[in-house]
Amino acid sequence: SYRDRVRYFRHWWEDVGPGVAWRLTPSLCRAFEMHLRNRVGRLGTPLTYYTRKLTIRVVRQMLFWALTTG
């Protein structure tokens, strides 16, 4: 679900955000993608390509929404 996809970003950002003054940069977006590659899912296996792609798409939609709504 949407909530599950955003959860991956929220947990990562809770750890990373304070150290970068809450500023998301292109290099941090790439770091998030690498984080997803190394993340283990609920079944104890790495996240699939589809799950990673869908997660990035949902985060992108969330950030676009935030930009357009202020």
PQR file with spaces between the fields and no chain letter, atoms N, CA, C, O and H, PARSE charges and radii, in Angstrom:
ATOM       1  N    SER     1       0.829   -1.185    0.000 -0.4000 1.5000
ATOM       2  CA   SER     1       0.000    0.000    0.000 -0.0000 2.0000
ATOM       3  C    SER     1       0.876    1.253    0.000  0.5500 1.7000
ATOM       4  O    SER     1       2.094    1.176    0.166 -0.5500 1.4000
ATOM       5  N    TYR     2       0.247    2.380   -0.185 -0.4000 1.5000
ATOM       6  CA   TYR     2       0.952    3.664   -0.204 -0.0000 2.0000
ATOM       7  C    TYR     2       1.686    3.883    1.115  0.5500 1.7000
ATOM       8  O    TYR     2       2.836    4.320    1.130 -0.5500 1.4000
ATOM       9  H    TYR     2      -0.741    2.442   -0.320  0.4000 1.0000
ATOM      10  N    ARG     3       1.019    3.580    2.209 -0.4000 1.5000
ATOM      11  CA   ARG     3       1.613    3.775    3.536 -0.0000 2.0000
ATOM      12  C    ARG     3       2.888    2.944    3.703  0.5500 1.7000
ATOM      13  O    ARG     3       3.876    3.430    4.252 -0.5500 1.4000
ATOM      14  H    ARG     3       0.084    3.225    2.197  0.4000 1.0000
ATOM      15  N    ASP     4       2.870    1.704    3.235 -0.4000 1.5000
ATOM      16  CA   ASP     4       4.056    0.854    3.338 -0.0000 2.0000
ATOM      17  C    ASP     4       5.212    1.412    2.528  0.5500 1.7000
ATOM      18  O    ASP     4       6.355    1.386    2.984 -0.5500 1.4000
ATOM      19  H    ASP     4       2.067    1.309    2.788  0.4000 1.0000
ATOM      20  N    ARG     5       4.936    1.913    1.345 -0.4000 1.5000
ATOM      21  CA   ARG     5       5.997    2.446    0.474 -0.0000 2.0000
ATOM      22  C    ARG     5       6.631    3.694    1.086  0.5500 1.7000
ATOM      23  O    ARG     5       7.851    3.851    1.061 -0.5500 1.4000
ATOM      24  H    ARG     5       4.007    1.934    0.974  0.4000 1.0000
ATOM      25  N    VAL     6       5.807    4.568    1.628 -0.4000 1.5000
ATOM      26  CA   VAL     6       6.331    5.790    2.241 -0.0000 2.0000
ATOM      27  C    VAL     6       7.097    5.455    3.522  0.5500 1.7000
ATOM      28  O    VAL     6       8.028    6.171    3.892 -0.5500 1.4000
ATOM      29  H    VAL     6       4.815    4.440    1.648  0.4000 1.0000
ATOM      30  N    ARG     7       6.716    4.388    4.190 -0.4000 1.5000
ATOM      31  CA   ARG     7       7.377    3.971    5.432 -0.0000 2.0000
ATOM      32  C    ARG     7       8.872    3.732    5.222  0.5500 1.7000
ATOM      33  O    ARG     7       9.681    4.093    6.076 -0.5500 1.4000
ATOM      34  H    ARG     7       5.960    3.806    3.890  0.4000 1.0000
ATOM      35  N    TYR     8       9.238    3.131    4.104 -0.4000 1.5000
ATOM      36  CA   TYR     8      10.657    2.906    3.828 -0.0000 2.0000
ATOM      37  C    TYR     8      11.420    4.224    3.825  0.5500 1.7000
ATOM      38  O    TYR     8      12.508    4.324    4.391 -0.5500 1.4000
ATOM      39  H    TYR     8       8.580    2.838    3.410  0.4000 1.0000
ATOM      40  N    PHE     9      10.843    5.227    3.185 -0.4000 1.5000
ATOM      41  CA   PHE     9      11.495    6.532    3.125 -0.0000 2.0000
ATOM      42  C    PHE     9      11.510    7.201    4.500  0.5500 1.7000
ATOM      43  O    PHE     9      12.533    7.736    4.925 -0.5500 1.4000
ATOM      44  H    PHE     9       9.959    5.146    2.724  0.4000 1.0000
ATOM      45  N    ARG    10      10.381    7.166    5.184 -0.4000 1.5000
ATOM      46  CA   ARG    10      10.290    7.805    6.504 -0.0000 2.0000
ATOM      47  C    ARG    10      11.327    7.262    7.462  0.5500 1.7000
ATOM      48  O    ARG    10      12.001    8.040    8.136 -0.5500 1.4000
ATOM      49  H    ARG    10       9.549    6.731    4.838  0.4000 1.0000
ATOM      50  N    HIS    11      11.477    5.959    7.543 -0.4000 1.5000
ATOM      51  CA   HIS    11      12.453    5.372    8.463 -0.0000 2.0000
ATOM      52  C    HIS    11      13.878    5.751    8.075  0.5500 1.7000
ATOM      53  O    HIS    11      14.698    6.064    8.939 -0.5500 1.4000
ATOM      54  H    HIS    11      10.929    5.327    6.995  0.4000 1.0000
ATOM      55  N    TRP    12      14.171    5.722    6.793 -0.4000 1.5000
ATOM      56  CA   TRP    12      15.507    6.114    6.330 -0.0000 2.0000
ATOM      57  C    TRP    12      15.753    7.586    6.622  0.5500 1.7000
ATOM      58  O    TRP    12      16.828    7.953    7.096 -0.5500 1.4000
ATOM      59  H    TRP    12      13.505    5.468    6.091  0.4000 1.0000
ATOM      60  N    TRP    13      14.760    8.441    6.342 -0.4000 1.5000
ATOM      61  CA   TRP    13      14.923    9.878    6.511 -0.0000 2.0000
ATOM      62  C    TRP    13      15.042   10.265    7.985  0.5500 1.7000
ATOM      63  O    TRP    13      15.727   11.235    8.308 -0.5500 1.4000
ATOM      64  H    TRP    13      13.886    8.143    5.957  0.4000 1.0000
ATOM      65  N    GLU    14      14.393    9.531    8.881 -0.4000 1.5000
ATOM      66  CA   GLU    14      14.531    9.784   10.320 -0.0000 2.0000
ATOM      67  C    GLU    14      15.982    9.635   10.763  0.5500 1.7000
ATOM      68  O    GLU    14      16.435   10.351   11.656 -0.5500 1.4000
ATOM      69  H    GLU    14      13.836    8.742    8.619  0.4000 1.0000
ATOM      70  N    ASP    15      16.707    8.717   10.147 -0.4000 1.5000
ATOM      71  CA   ASP    15      18.118    8.505   10.479 -0.0000 2.0000
ATOM      72  C    ASP    15      19.026    9.512    9.778  0.5500 1.7000
ATOM      73  O    ASP    15      19.965   10.031   10.382 -0.5500 1.4000
ATOM      74  H    ASP    15      16.339    8.136    9.421  0.4000 1.0000
ATOM      75  N    VAL    16      18.748    9.784    8.513 -0.4000 1.5000
ATOM      76  CA   VAL    16      19.641   10.607    7.685 -0.0000 2.0000
ATOM      77  C    VAL    16      19.335   12.090    7.794  0.5500 1.7000
ATOM      78  O    VAL    16      20.262   12.899    7.818 -0.5500 1.4000
ATOM      79  H    VAL    16      17.986    9.362    8.023  0.4000 1.0000
ATOM      80  N    GLY    17      18.093   12.467    7.859 -0.4000 1.5000
ATOM      81  CA   GLY    17      17.657   13.857    7.815 -0.0000 2.0000
ATOM      82  C    GLY    17      18.345   14.802    8.784  0.5500 1.7000
ATOM      83  O    GLY    17      18.827   15.855    8.365 -0.5500 1.4000
ATOM      84  H    GLY    17      17.340   11.809    7.839  0.4000 1.0000
ATOM      85  N    PRO    18      18.408   14.461   10.074 -0.5600 1.5000
ATOM      86  CA   PRO    18      19.030   15.398   11.011  0.2800 2.0000
ATOM      87  C    PRO    18      20.493   15.712   10.679  0.5500 1.7000
ATOM      88  O    PRO    18      20.954   16.828   10.920 -0.5500 1.4000
ATOM      89  N    GLY    19      21.208   14.759   10.140 -0.4000 1.5000
ATOM      90  CA   GLY    19      22.620   14.968    9.818 -0.0000 2.0000
ATOM      91  C    GLY    19      22.862   15.860    8.616  0.5500 1.7000
ATOM      92  O    GLY    19      23.977   16.339    8.409 -0.5500 1.4000
ATOM      93  H    GLY    19      20.834   13.853    9.944  0.4000 1.0000
ATOM      94  N    VAL    20      21.815   16.089    7.815 -0.4000 1.5000
ATOM      95  CA   VAL    20      21.948   16.933    6.622 -0.0000 2.0000
ATOM      96  C    VAL    20      21.020   18.142    6.693  0.5500 1.7000
ATOM      97  O    VAL    20      20.655   18.723    5.671 -0.5500 1.4000
ATOM      98  H    VAL    20      20.909   15.700    7.984  0.4000 1.0000
ATOM      99  N    ALA    21      20.651   18.506    7.902 -0.4000 1.5000
ATOM     100  CA   ALA    21      19.774   19.658    8.148 -0.0000 2.0000
ATOM     101  C    ALA    21      18.459   19.549    7.374  0.5500 1.7000
ATOM     102  O    ALA    21      17.905   20.557    6.936 -0.5500 1.4000
ATOM     103  H    ALA    21      20.947   18.034    8.733  0.4000 1.0000
ATOM     104  N    TRP    22      17.968   18.327    7.210 -0.4000 1.5000
ATOM     105  CA   TRP    22      16.690   18.063    6.571 -0.0000 2.0000
ATOM     106  C    TRP    22      16.623   18.561    5.130  0.5500 1.7000
ATOM     107  O    TRP    22      15.544   18.901    4.646 -0.5500 1.4000
ATOM     108  H    TRP    22      18.419   17.508    7.566  0.4000 1.0000
ATOM     109  N    ARG    23      17.758   18.608    4.444 -0.4000 1.5000
ATOM     110  CA   ARG    23      17.792   19.033    3.033 -0.0000 2.0000
ATOM     111  C    ARG    23      18.027   17.805    2.157  0.5500 1.7000
ATOM     112  O    ARG    23      19.059   17.142    2.251 -0.5500 1.4000
ATOM     113  H    ARG    23      18.635   18.331    4.838  0.4000 1.0000
ATOM     114  N    LEU    24      17.053   17.523    1.310 -0.4000 1.5000
ATOM     115  CA   LEU    24      17.134   16.381    0.411 -0.0000 2.0000
ATOM     116  C    LEU    24      17.801   16.819   -0.893  0.5500 1.7000
ATOM     117  O    LEU    24      17.337   17.742   -1.562 -0.5500 1.4000
ATOM     118  H    LEU    24      16.214   18.063    1.233  0.4000 1.0000
ATOM     119  N    THR    25      18.882   16.151   -1.240 -0.4000 1.5000
ATOM     120  CA   THR    25      19.645   16.472   -2.443 -0.0000 2.0000
ATOM     121  C    THR    25      19.597   15.299   -3.412  0.5500 1.7000
ATOM     122  O    THR    25      19.194   14.201   -3.030 -0.5500 1.4000
ATOM     123  H    THR    25      19.259   15.401   -0.697  0.4000 1.0000
ATOM     124  N    PRO    26      20.005   15.517   -4.663 -0.5600 1.5000
ATOM     125  CA   PRO    26      20.047   14.398   -5.613  0.2800 2.0000
ATOM     126  C    PRO    26      20.946   13.254   -5.130  0.5500 1.7000
ATOM     127  O    PRO    26      20.617   12.086   -5.332 -0.5500 1.4000
ATOM     128  N    SER    27      22.065   13.578   -4.500 -0.4000 1.5000
ATOM     129  CA   SER    27      22.944   12.508   -4.023 -0.0000 2.0000
ATOM     130  C    SER    27      22.288   11.726   -2.884  0.5500 1.7000
ATOM     131  O    SER    27      22.517   10.523   -2.750 -0.5500 1.4000
ATOM     132  H    SER    27      22.332   14.528   -4.336  0.4000 1.0000
ATOM     133  N    LEU    28      21.481   12.392   -2.069 -0.4000 1.5000
ATOM     134  CA   LEU    28      20.758   11.670   -1.020 -0.0000 2.0000
ATOM     135  C    LEU    28      19.652   10.798   -1.610  0.5500 1.7000
ATOM     136  O    LEU    28      19.343    9.737   -1.068 -0.5500 1.4000
ATOM     137  H    LEU    28      21.295   13.368   -2.178  0.4000 1.0000
ATOM     138  N    CYS    29      19.062   11.237   -2.710 -0.4000 1.5000
ATOM     139  CA   CYS    29      18.074   10.392   -3.392 -0.0000 2.0000
ATOM     140  C    CYS    29      18.727    9.113   -3.902  0.5500 1.7000
ATOM     141  O    CYS    29      18.145    8.032   -3.810 -0.5500 1.4000
ATOM     142  H    CYS    29      19.314   12.099   -3.151  0.4000 1.0000
ATOM     143  N    ARG    30      19.934    9.240   -4.436 -0.4000 1.5000
ATOM     144  CA   ARG    30      20.681    8.054   -4.880 -0.0000 2.0000
ATOM     145  C    ARG    30      21.042    7.173   -3.682  0.5500 1.7000
ATOM     146  O    ARG    30      21.011    5.946   -3.778 -0.5500 1.4000
ATOM     147  H    ARG    30      20.407   10.118   -4.510  0.4000 1.0000
ATOM     148  N    ALA    31      21.383    7.802   -2.557 -0.4000 1.5000
ATOM     149  CA   ALA    31      21.696    7.037   -1.338 -0.0000 2.0000
ATOM     150  C    ALA    31      20.463    6.273   -0.858  0.5500 1.7000
ATOM     151  O    ALA    31      20.583    5.148   -0.372 -0.5500 1.4000
ATOM     152  H    ALA    31      21.408    8.798   -2.479  0.4000 1.0000
ATOM     153  N    PHE    32      19.286    6.874   -0.989 -0.4000 1.5000
ATOM     154  CA   PHE    32      18.055    6.185   -0.609 -0.0000 2.0000
ATOM     155  C    PHE    32      17.834    4.972   -1.501  0.5500 1.7000
ATOM     156  O    PHE    32      17.442    3.908   -1.022 -0.5500 1.4000
ATOM     157  H    PHE    32      19.189    7.788   -1.383  0.4000 1.0000
ATOM     158  N    GLU    33      18.081    5.128   -2.786 -0.4000 1.5000
ATOM     159  CA   GLU    33      17.929    3.992   -3.704 -0.0000 2.0000
ATOM     160  C    GLU    33      18.894    2.873   -3.323  0.5500 1.7000
ATOM     161  O    GLU    33      18.524    1.700   -3.366 -0.5500 1.4000
ATOM     162  H    GLU    33      18.399    5.992   -3.175  0.4000 1.0000
ATOM     163  N    MET    34      20.120    3.217   -2.952 -0.4000 1.5000
ATOM     164  CA   MET    34      21.091    2.197   -2.507 -0.0000 2.0000
ATOM     165  C    MET    34      20.624    1.555   -1.199  0.5500 1.7000
ATOM     166  O    MET    34      20.810    0.357   -0.987 -0.5500 1.4000
ATOM     167  H    MET    34      20.421    4.170   -2.917  0.4000 1.0000
ATOM     168  N    HIS    35      20.031    2.345   -0.344 -0.4000 1.5000
ATOM     169  CA   HIS    35      19.487    1.817    0.906 -0.0000 2.0000
ATOM     170  C    HIS    35      18.419    0.762    0.611  0.5500 1.7000
ATOM     171  O    HIS    35      18.374   -0.286    1.256 -0.5500 1.4000
ATOM     172  H    HIS    35      19.880    3.318   -0.515  0.4000 1.0000
ATOM     173  N    LEU    36      17.563    1.049   -0.368 -0.4000 1.5000
ATOM     174  CA   LEU    36      16.530    0.076   -0.731 -0.0000 2.0000
ATOM     175  C    LEU    36      17.145   -1.202   -1.288  0.5500 1.7000
ATOM     176  O    LEU    36      16.639   -2.295   -1.034 -0.5500 1.4000
ATOM     177  H    LEU    36      17.599    1.900   -0.892  0.4000 1.0000
ATOM     178  N    ARG    37      18.229   -1.073   -2.042 -0.4000 1.5000
ATOM     179  CA   ARG    37      18.885   -2.273   -2.589 -0.0000 2.0000
ATOM     180  C    ARG    37      19.412   -3.179   -1.486  0.5500 1.7000
ATOM     181  O    ARG    37      19.435   -4.401   -1.634 -0.5500 1.4000
ATOM     182  H    ARG    37      18.640   -0.185   -2.248  0.4000 1.0000
ATOM     183  N    ASN    38      19.834   -2.577   -0.384 -0.4000 1.5000
ATOM     184  CA   ASN    38      20.419   -3.344    0.716 -0.0000 2.0000
ATOM     185  C    ASN    38      19.403   -3.731    1.782  0.5500 1.7000
ATOM     186  O    ASN    38      19.734   -4.438    2.734 -0.5500 1.4000
ATOM     187  H    ASN    38      19.815   -1.584   -0.264  0.4000 1.0000
ATOM     188  N    ARG    39      18.187   -3.275    1.625 -0.4000 1.5000
ATOM     189  CA   ARG    39      17.159   -3.532    2.634 -0.0000 2.0000
ATOM     190  C    ARG    39      16.583   -4.938    2.475  0.5500 1.7000
ATOM     191  O    ARG    39      16.431   -5.448    1.366 -0.5500 1.4000
ATOM     192  H    ARG    39      17.918   -2.701    0.851  0.4000 1.0000
ATOM     193  N    VAL    40      16.274   -5.536    3.602 -0.4000 1.5000
ATOM     194  CA   VAL    40      15.662   -6.860    3.613 -0.0000 2.0000
ATOM     195  C    VAL    40      14.180   -6.697    3.888  0.5500 1.7000
ATOM     196  O    VAL    40      13.786   -5.951    4.785 -0.5500 1.4000
ATOM     197  H    VAL    40      16.397   -5.121    4.504  0.4000 1.0000
ATOM     198  N    GLY    41      13.361   -7.393    3.119 -0.4000 1.5000
ATOM     199  CA   GLY    41      11.913   -7.299    3.264 -0.0000 2.0000
ATOM     200  C    GLY    41      11.382   -8.171    4.385  0.5500 1.7000
ATOM     201  O    GLY    41      12.144   -8.718    5.183 -0.5500 1.4000
ATOM     202  H    GLY    41      13.681   -7.998    2.390  0.4000 1.0000
ATOM     203  N    ARG    42      10.085   -8.290    4.431 -0.4000 1.5000
ATOM     204  CA   ARG    42       9.411   -9.040    5.498 -0.0000 2.0000
ATOM     205  C    ARG    42       9.749  -10.530    5.496  0.5500 1.7000
ATOM     206  O    ARG    42       9.726  -11.177    6.543 -0.5500 1.4000
ATOM     207  H    ARG    42       9.466   -7.846    3.783  0.4000 1.0000
ATOM     208  N    LEU    43      10.058  -11.064    4.337 -0.4000 1.5000
ATOM     209  CA   LEU    43      10.341  -12.498    4.239 -0.0000 2.0000
ATOM     210  C    LEU    43      11.810  -12.817    4.457  0.5500 1.7000
ATOM     211  O    LEU    43      12.221  -13.969    4.320 -0.5500 1.4000
ATOM     212  H    LEU    43      10.077  -10.539    3.486  0.4000 1.0000
ATOM     213  N    GLY    44      12.611  -11.799    4.798 -0.4000 1.5000
ATOM     214  CA   GLY    44      14.027  -12.023    5.044 -0.0000 2.0000
ATOM     215  C    GLY    44      14.859  -12.036    3.778  0.5500 1.7000
ATOM     216  O    GLY    44      16.030  -12.414    3.811 -0.5500 1.4000
ATOM     217  H    GLY    44      12.276  -10.863    4.909  0.4000 1.0000
ATOM     218  N    THR    45      14.275  -11.631    2.668 -0.4000 1.5000
ATOM     219  CA   THR    45      15.001  -11.581    1.405 -0.0000 2.0000
ATOM     220  C    THR    45      15.104  -10.123    0.954  0.5500 1.7000
ATOM     221  O    THR    45      14.315   -9.285    1.392 -0.5500 1.4000
ATOM     222  H    THR    45      13.323  -11.323    2.641  0.4000 1.0000
ATOM     223  N    PRO    46      16.062   -9.813    0.087 -0.5600 1.5000
ATOM     224  CA   PRO    46      16.178   -8.431   -0.401  0.2800 2.0000
ATOM     225  C    PRO    46      14.903   -7.993   -1.114  0.5500 1.7000
ATOM     226  O    PRO    46      14.175   -8.815   -1.671 -0.5500 1.4000
ATOM     227  N    LEU    47      14.645   -6.687   -1.089 -0.4000 1.5000
ATOM     228  CA   LEU    47      13.477   -6.159   -1.796 -0.0000 2.0000
ATOM     229  C    LEU    47      13.626   -6.424   -3.292  0.5500 1.7000
ATOM     230  O    LEU    47      14.725   -6.328   -3.839 -0.5500 1.4000
ATOM     231  H    LEU    47      15.237   -6.019   -0.637  0.4000 1.0000
ATOM     232  N    THR    48      12.546   -6.750   -3.932 -0.4000 1.5000
ATOM     233  CA   THR    48      12.586   -6.993   -5.364 -0.0000 2.0000
ATOM     234  C    THR    48      12.726   -5.679   -6.127  0.5500 1.7000
ATOM     235  O    THR    48      12.493   -4.600   -5.583 -0.5500 1.4000
ATOM     236  H    THR    48      11.653   -6.828   -3.488  0.4000 1.0000
ATOM     237  N    TYR    49      13.111   -5.791   -7.390 -0.4000 1.5000
ATOM     238  CA   TYR    49      13.221   -4.604   -8.240 -0.0000 2.0000
ATOM     239  C    TYR    49      11.889   -3.877   -8.298  0.5500 1.7000
ATOM     240  O    TYR    49      11.849   -2.650   -8.216 -0.5500 1.4000
ATOM     241  H    TYR    49      13.301   -6.668   -7.832  0.4000 1.0000
ATOM     242  N    TYR    50      10.801   -4.619   -8.438 -0.4000 1.5000
ATOM     243  CA   TYR    50       9.472   -4.020   -8.524 -0.0000 2.0000
ATOM     244  C    TYR    50       9.144   -3.229   -7.257  0.5500 1.7000
ATOM     245  O    TYR    50       8.627   -2.116   -7.342 -0.5500 1.4000
ATOM     246  H    TYR    50      10.834   -5.616   -8.504  0.4000 1.0000
ATOM     247  N    THR    51       9.438   -3.788   -6.095 -0.4000 1.5000
ATOM     248  CA   THR    51       9.163   -3.107   -4.829 -0.0000 2.0000
ATOM     249  C    THR    51       9.978   -1.836   -4.714  0.5500 1.7000
ATOM     250  O    THR    51       9.460   -0.802   -4.294 -0.5500 1.4000
ATOM     251  H    THR    51       9.859   -4.693   -6.026  0.4000 1.0000
ATOM     252  N    ARG    52      11.251   -1.902   -5.082 -0.4000 1.5000
ATOM     253  CA   ARG    52      12.104   -0.709   -5.033 -0.0000 2.0000
ATOM     254  C    ARG    52      11.591    0.360   -5.997  0.5500 1.7000
ATOM     255  O    ARG    52      11.526    1.537   -5.642 -0.5500 1.4000
ATOM     256  H    ARG    52      11.672   -2.742   -5.423  0.4000 1.0000
ATOM     257  N    LYS    53      11.229   -0.044   -7.205 -0.4000 1.5000
ATOM     258  CA   LYS    53      10.733    0.903   -8.204 -0.0000 2.0000
ATOM     259  C    LYS    53       9.438    1.555   -7.740  0.5500 1.7000
ATOM     260  O    LYS    53       9.274    2.769   -7.868 -0.5500 1.4000
ATOM     261  H    LYS    53      11.281   -1.000   -7.493  0.4000 1.0000
ATOM     262  N    LEU    54       8.527    0.769   -7.209 -0.4000 1.5000
ATOM     263  CA   LEU    54       7.253    1.295   -6.732 -0.0000 2.0000
ATOM     264  C    LEU    54       7.472    2.234   -5.545  0.5500 1.7000
ATOM     265  O    LEU    54       6.802    3.261   -5.440 -0.5500 1.4000
ATOM     266  H    LEU    54       8.660   -0.217   -7.105  0.4000 1.0000
ATOM     267  N    THR    55       8.388    1.896   -4.666 -0.4000 1.5000
ATOM     268  CA   THR    55       8.691    2.749   -3.516 -0.0000 2.0000
ATOM     269  C    THR    55       9.217    4.099   -3.974  0.5500 1.7000
ATOM     270  O    THR    55       8.780    5.135   -3.473 -0.5500 1.4000
ATOM     271  H    THR    55       8.932    1.061   -4.751  0.4000 1.0000
ATOM     272  N    ILE    56      10.146    4.100   -4.914 -0.4000 1.5000
ATOM     273  CA   ILE    56      10.702    5.346   -5.428 -0.0000 2.0000
ATOM     274  C    ILE    56       9.623    6.163   -6.122  0.5500 1.7000
ATOM     275  O    ILE    56       9.598    7.387   -5.991 -0.5500 1.4000
ATOM     276  H    ILE    56      10.501    3.259   -5.321  0.4000 1.0000
ATOM     277  N    ARG    57       8.738    5.512   -6.855 -0.4000 1.5000
ATOM     278  CA   ARG    57       7.653    6.221   -7.537 -0.0000 2.0000
ATOM     279  C    ARG    57       6.726    6.897   -6.530  0.5500 1.7000
ATOM     280  O    ARG    57       6.327    8.045   -6.728 -0.5500 1.4000
ATOM     281  H    ARG    57       8.759    4.518   -6.961  0.4000 1.0000
ATOM     282  N    VAL    58       6.385    6.195   -5.458 -0.4000 1.5000
ATOM     283  CA   VAL    58       5.491    6.759   -4.455 -0.0000 2.0000
ATOM     284  C    VAL    58       6.162    7.926   -3.721  0.5500 1.7000
ATOM     285  O    VAL    58       5.512    8.934   -3.445 -0.5500 1.4000
ATOM     286  H    VAL    58       6.709    5.263   -5.298  0.4000 1.0000
ATOM     287  N    VAL    59       7.434    7.801   -3.408 -0.4000 1.5000
ATOM     288  CA   VAL    59       8.154    8.897   -2.753 -0.0000 2.0000
ATOM     289  C    VAL    59       8.211   10.097   -3.699  0.5500 1.7000
ATOM     290  O    VAL    59       8.028   11.237   -3.272 -0.5500 1.4000
ATOM     291  H    VAL    59       7.962    6.982   -3.632  0.4000 1.0000
ATOM     292  N    ARG    60       8.461    9.842   -4.961 -0.4000 1.5000
ATOM     293  CA   ARG    60       8.481   10.930   -5.950 -0.0000 2.0000
ATOM     294  C    ARG    60       7.128   11.637   -6.004  0.5500 1.7000
ATOM     295  O    ARG    60       7.073   12.867   -6.037 -0.5500 1.4000
ATOM     296  H    ARG    60       8.609    8.916   -5.308  0.4000 1.0000
ATOM     297  N    GLN    61       6.045   10.876   -6.014 -0.4000 1.5000
ATOM     298  CA   GLN    61       4.706   11.464   -6.014 -0.0000 2.0000
ATOM     299  C    GLN    61       4.475   12.290   -4.757  0.5500 1.7000
ATOM     300  O    GLN    61       3.896   13.375   -4.818 -0.5500 1.4000
ATOM     301  H    GLN    61       6.090    9.877   -5.987  0.4000 1.0000
ATOM     302  N    MET    62       4.929   11.776   -3.614 -0.4000 1.5000
ATOM     303  CA   MET    62       4.765   12.487   -2.356 -0.0000 2.0000
ATOM     304  C    MET    62       5.521   13.815   -2.385  0.5500 1.7000
ATOM     305  O    MET    62       4.989   14.839   -1.957 -0.5500 1.4000
ATOM     306  H    MET    62       5.399   10.895   -3.565  0.4000 1.0000
ATOM     307  N    LEU    63       6.753   13.805   -2.883 -0.4000 1.5000
ATOM     308  CA   LEU    63       7.552   15.026   -2.938 -0.0000 2.0000
ATOM     309  C    LEU    63       6.962   16.015   -3.951  0.5500 1.7000
ATOM     310  O    LEU    63       6.985   17.224   -3.717 -0.5500 1.4000
ATOM     311  H    LEU    63       7.186   12.972   -3.231  0.4000 1.0000
ATOM     312  N    PHE    64       6.443   15.518   -5.059 -0.4000 1.5000
ATOM     313  CA   PHE    64       5.795   16.391   -6.048 -0.0000 2.0000
ATOM     314  C    PHE    64       4.557   17.035   -5.435  0.5500 1.7000
ATOM     315  O    PHE    64       4.318   18.228   -5.619 -0.5500 1.4000
ATOM     316  H    PHE    64       6.425   14.536   -5.249  0.4000 1.0000
ATOM     317  N    TRP    65       3.779   16.254   -4.715 -0.4000 1.5000
ATOM     318  CA   TRP    65       2.603   16.786   -4.048 -0.0000 2.0000
ATOM     319  C    TRP    65       3.013   17.888   -3.068  0.5500 1.7000
ATOM     320  O    TRP    65       2.393   18.950   -3.026 -0.5500 1.4000
ATOM     321  H    TRP    65       3.973   15.285   -4.565  0.4000 1.0000
ATOM     322  N    ALA    66       4.070   17.627   -2.277 -0.4000 1.5000
ATOM     323  CA   ALA    66       4.531   18.627   -1.313 -0.0000 2.0000
ATOM     324  C    ALA    66       4.980   19.910   -2.008  0.5500 1.7000
ATOM     325  O    ALA    66       4.714   21.009   -1.521 -0.5500 1.4000
ATOM     326  H    ALA    66       4.574   16.764   -2.311  0.4000 1.0000
ATOM     327  N    LEU    67       5.657   19.774   -3.137 -0.4000 1.5000
ATOM     328  CA   LEU    67       6.116   20.945   -3.889 -0.0000 2.0000
ATOM     329  C    LEU    67       4.952   21.759   -4.434  0.5500 1.7000
ATOM     330  O    LEU    67       4.953   22.987   -4.354 -0.5500 1.4000
ATOM     331  H    LEU    67       5.874   18.881   -3.533  0.4000 1.0000
ATOM     332  N    THR    68       3.962   21.073   -4.985 -0.4000 1.5000
ATOM     333  CA   THR    68       2.855   21.788   -5.628 -0.0000 2.0000
ATOM     334  C    THR    68       1.848   22.354   -4.635  0.5500 1.7000
ATOM     335  O    THR    68       1.113   23.284   -4.966 -0.5500 1.4000
ATOM     336  H    THR    68       3.961   20.075   -5.050  0.4000 1.0000
ATOM     337  N    THR    69       1.803   21.808   -3.425 -0.4000 1.5000
ATOM     338  CA   THR    69       0.838   22.300   -2.436 -0.0000 2.0000
ATOM     339  C    THR    69       1.474   23.230   -1.419  0.5500 1.7000
ATOM     340  O    THR    69       0.785   23.818   -0.586 -0.5500 1.4000
ATOM     341  H    THR    69       2.400   21.052   -3.156  0.4000 1.0000
ATOM     342  N    GLY    70       2.801   23.360   -1.489 -0.4000 1.5000
ATOM     343  CA   GLY    70       3.492   24.278   -0.589 -0.0000 2.0000
ATOM     344  C    GLY    70       3.700   23.666    0.753  0.5500 1.7000
ATOM     345  O    GLY    70       4.270   24.301    1.640 -0.5500 1.4000
ATOM     346  H    GLY    70       3.361   22.882   -2.166  0.4000 1.0000
